[in-house]
């Protein structure tokens, strides 16, 4: 379960960095949903994602694990809001890309991330450095697993919905 916790934490880092680089798609999604959408609000959200994601990769902290669960719960709530109200959003703003609409798949992944982070917070977890140091080959294969897992989730969020939209 820790591997999935680190993967979803790393995904927060990717998402936060991309929102910082281009907050406009996220601001547009929030504006379409009639939620606070100022650029500074998006930058604050991106910074929170980045801080929580990095902190959870570097240290084992139950409050930070709950913060990670909270971020994913908020994302899930936004997706539910957008889908149930049939808000015409071209992009959910997840990764600062203008072409990824919110889907049920977004909701499922966000809810799974909530469960993973909540379980980590309730049961405790070992920091990534300790896990890596206990792995064979200096943890390189384990870090590779985390990188591939993070990239796969990124593709599920950002690319798979586009295939459905195009066809």
Secondary structure, DSSP 4 states (H G I P E B T S, - for coil): -HHHHHHHHHHHHHHHHHHHH--HHHHHHHHHTTS---HHHHHHHHHHHHHHHHHHHH---HHHHHHHHHHHHHHHHHHHHHHHTT---S---TTS-TT----HHHHHHHHHHHHHHHHHHHH----HHHHHHTSGGGGHHHHHHHHHHHHHHHHIIIIIHHHHHH-
